[in-house]
């Protein structure tokens, strides 16, 4: 039987736009977070695999789900996460939610409007933030701000990789109505440089994403765990910088990713900002969770 891990792209937690189980997080949480990441990364690589057909992708995703729920031990990523969750008496709900998004990646190649994109983010990104909050024992009242941050990160990624996703996977997360409103077409994503119409669409979506990230700005202060608060502050800084680039650059022809020195600088800045805020004791009131 093919192991899902044999289909991995080679991408690891060190290649993401955001820190995964970084040194900021308390060591007691890192093994569980990495088990979750490896499960999610494996499922993502299955959904994006260049040569597997759709039925085989869905079969493998179903197999990961079944073994996560205890029905077999042939897939190490599922078994390892199942065991790590059991050690903490945590349910697999967030990992199961993420599998919904990867099945969508196999079966859905176009999105009609912003609401459909946010619905995708509800399963592709928001469960990751909710999982991190649960690992740290945080209240579900933090989910609303976390959901906004995770959706913003996901849409940043969609905008950064819009050309690659179209060329390699024929997958387009840019809403059809946004493209139409700007007078742009999907096929333009295959070009080396955006047309004025496509660039208008991309910049408008980046502005909308920046507004979404504004809704997450209270999260670092809402969480009780100081290490997690610092991690959130760093992630927010990354997301804000990336969306700033996306508002003025062309992701088809210009760099819209952060370099190593920028990542270090924004990490240190995010940590310093959060530590300073906590030192003076400012803490906002948590908002009710959306869809908790």
C-alpha positions in Angstrom: 0.0 0.0 0.0 1.2 3.5 -0.8 2.0 5.6 2.2 0.9 9.1 2.0 4.3 10.3 3.3 5.8 8.9 0.0 3.9 11.7 -1.8 5.3 14.5 0.2 6.6 17.5 -1.7 9.6 18.0 0.5 8.2 21.2 2.0 8.6 21.4 5.7 7.5 23.7 8.5 10.6 25.8 7.9 9.3 26.8 4.4 6.0 28.3 5.5 5.0 32.0 5.6 4.6 31.8 9.4 6.5 30.1 12.2 5.5 26.5 13.0 6.3 25.2 16.5 9.0 27.8 16.7 11.4 28.3 19.7 8.9 30.9 21.0 6.4 28.1 21.8 6.9 26.2 25.0 8.8 22.9 24.4 6.0 20.8 25.9 3.7 21.8 23.0 6.1 21.3 20.1 5.8 17.6 19.5 2.0 17.8 19.2 2.1 20.9 17.0 4.6 19.2 14.7 2.5 16.0 14.5 -0.5 18.2 13.5 1.6 20.0 11.0 3.0 16.8 9.4 -0.5 15.4 9.1 -1.8 18.6 7.5 1.3 19.0 5.2 0.9 15.4 4.0 -2.8 15.9 3.2 -2.0 19.2 1.4 0.7 17.6 -0.7 -1.7 14.8 -1.7 -4.3 17.4 -2.8 -1.7 19.3 -4.8 0.1 16.2 -6.3 0.9 16.7 -10.0 0.3 13.1 -11.2 -2.3 11.6 -8.9 -5.9 11.6 -10.4 -8.8 13.0 -8.3 -10.2 9.6 -7.2 -6.8 8.5 -5.9 -6.3 11.8 -4.1 -9.7 11.5 -2.4 -9.0 7.8 -1.5 -5.8 8.8 0.2 -7.4 11.7 2.1 -10.2 9.3 3.2 -7.5 6.9 4.4 -5.8 9.5 6.5 -9.1 10.4 8.1 -10.0 6.8 8.8 -6.6 6.1 10.4 -6.7 9.4 12.4 -10.0 8.0 13.8 -8.3 4.7 14.8 -9.2 2.5 11.7 -5.7 1.2 10.9 -2.0 2.1 11.4 -0.5 2.2 7.9 -0.1 5.9 7.6 2.5 7.3 10.1 1.2 10.9 10.0 -2.3 9.8 11.0 -1.1 7.4 13.7 1.4 9.9 15.2 -1.2 12.6 15.4 -3.8 10.3 16.8 -1.4 9.2 19.5 -0.2 12.8 20.3 -3.8 14.0 20.6 -4.7 11.0 22.8 -1.9 11.9 25.2 -3.5 15.3 25.7 -7.1 14.0 25.7 -7.8 16.2 22.7 -10.3 15.4 19.9 -9.3 15.4 16.2 -11.9 17.9 15.2 -9.5 20.5 13.7 -7.5 18.0 11.7 -10.8 16.6 10.3 -11.9 20.1 9.4 -8.7 20.7 7.4 -9.3 17.5 5.4 -12.6 19.1 4.2 -10.6 21.9 2.6 -8.2 19.5 0.9 -11.1 17.5 -0.6 -12.3 20.9 -1.9 -8.9 21.5 -3.5 -9.4 18.2 -5.4 -12.9 18.9 -6.5 -13.3 22.7 -6.7 -11.1 24.8 -9.0 -12.9 28.1 -9.1 -14.5 30.4 -6.5 -17.4 32.7 -7.4 -17.1 35.4 -4.7 -15.4 36.5 -1.5 -17.8 34.5 0.7 -16.8 31.3 -1.1 -13.2 32.0 -0.4 -13.9 32.7 3.3 -15.8 29.4 3.4 -12.7 27.6 2.1 -10.6 29.4 4.7 -13.1 28.2 7.4 -11.7 24.7 6.7 -8.2 25.3 5.3 -6.9 27.9 7.7 -9.1 28.7 10.7 -8.9 25.1 12.2 -5.1 25.6 12.5 -5.5 28.7 14.7 -8.2 27.0 16.7 -6.0 24.0 17.2 -3.1 26.2 18.5 -5.5 27.9 20.9 -6.8 24.6 22.2 -3.3 23.2 22.7 -2.6 26.2 24.9 -5.9 25.8 26.8 -7.2 29.2 25.6 -10.9 30.2 25.6 -13.0 29.8 22.5 -13.7 33.5 22.8 -10.3 34.0 21.1 -11.5 32.1 18.0 -13.0 35.2 16.3 -9.8 37.1 16.1 -7.9 33.9 15.3 -10.2 33.1 12.4 -9.6 36.6 10.9 -5.8 36.2 11.2 -5.8 32.7 9.7 -8.1 33.7 6.8 -5.8 36.7 6.2 -2.8 34.5 6.1 -4.5 32.1 3.7 -5.6 34.7 1.3 -2.2 36.3 1.4 -0.9 33.0 0.2 -3.5 32.7 -2.5 -2.5 36.1 -3.8 1.2 35.3 -3.6 0.9 32.0 -5.5 -2.0 32.9 -7.9 0.1 32.4 -11.0 1.7 29.2 -9.8 -1.6 27.7 -8.7 -3.2 28.5 -12.1 -0.2 27.2 -14.1 0.5 24.0 -12.1 -3.0 23.0 -10.8 -5.5 25.0 -12.9 -6.8 26.2 -9.5 -7.9 29.8 -9.0 -8.9 31.2 -5.6 -9.4 34.7 -6.9 -13.2 35.3 -6.9 -14.7 35.3 -10.4 -16.8 38.4 -9.5 -13.7 40.3 -8.5 -11.9 39.4 -11.7 -15.0 40.4 -13.8 -15.4 43.7 -11.9 -11.9 44.7 -12.9 -12.3 43.4 -16.5 -9.7 40.7 -16.0 -9.7 37.0 -17.0 -8.5 33.9 -15.4 -6.2 33.1 -18.3 -4.2 36.2 -17.6 -2.8 34.4 -14.5 -0.7 32.4 -16.9 1.3 35.4 -18.1 4.7 36.6 -16.8 3.3 40.0 -15.8 -0.2 41.1 -14.7 -2.2 43.2 -17.0 -3.5 46.6 -15.6 -6.9 45.0 -15.1 -5.6 41.9 -13.3 -3.3 44.1 -11.1 -6.2 46.2 -10.2 -8.1 43.1 -9.1 -5.1 41.7 -7.1 -4.5 45.0 -5.3 -8.2 45.4 -4.4 -8.2 41.9 -2.9 -5.1 42.7 -0.9 -6.8 45.8 0.5 -9.8 43.6 1.5 -7.4 41.2 3.1 -5.7 44.0 5.0 -9.1 44.9 6.4 -9.6 41.3 7.5 -6.2 41.3 9.2 -7.3 44.5 11.1 -9.9 42.3 12.8 -7.3 40.0 14.2 -5.1 42.7 15.8 -6.4 42.1 19.3 -5.6 38.4 19.3 -2.1 38.5 20.8 -3.5 40.4 23.8 -6.6 38.1 24.1 -4.6 34.9 24.7 -3.3 34.3 28.3 -0.2 32.3 27.4 2.7 34.9 27.0 4.7 32.7 24.6 1.6 32.2 22.4 0.9 35.9 22.5 4.4 36.6 21.3 4.0 34.0 18.5 0.7 35.6 17.4 2.3 39.0 17.4 5.1 37.7 15.1 2.6 36.1 12.8 0.5 39.3 12.7 3.7 41.3 11.8 4.5 38.8 8.9 1.0 39.0 7.6 0.8 42.8 7.7 4.1 43.1 5.9 3.1 40.6 3.2 -0.2 42.2 2.6 1.5 45.6 2.3 3.7 44.2 -0.5 0.6 42.7 -2.2 -1.1 46.0 -2.2 1.6 47.6 -4.4 3.4 44.8 -6.2 2.6 42.4 -9.0 2.9 38.8 -7.6 3.3 37.5 -11.2 6.5 39.4 -11.8 7.8 40.8 -8.4 8.9 39.4 -5.1 6.0 39.3 -2.5 7.7 37.0 0.0 9.8 37.9 3.0 13.5 37.1 3.0 15.4 35.5 5.9 16.6 38.9 7.3 13.1 40.3 7.1 11.7 37.3 8.9 14.2 37.7 11.7 13.6 41.5 12.0 9.8 41.1 12.1 10.1 38.2 14.5 12.2 40.3 16.9 9.9 43.3 16.4 6.8 41.3 17.1 8.2 39.8 20.3 9.4 43.1 21.6 6.0 44.7 20.8 4.1 42.0 22.7 6.4 42.0 25.7 6.2 45.8 26.0 2.4 45.7 25.8 2.2 43.0 28.5 4.6 44.9 30.7 2.2 47.8 31.0 -0.8 45.5 31.4 -3.0 46.5 28.6 -5.4 43.7 27.7 -8.7 44.1 25.7 -11.9 42.3 26.5 -12.3 39.1 24.5 -15.0 39.1 21.8 -17.5 36.3 21.3 -16.3 33.6 19.0 -17.7 33.4 15.5 -19.0 29.9 14.7 -17.6 28.4 17.9 
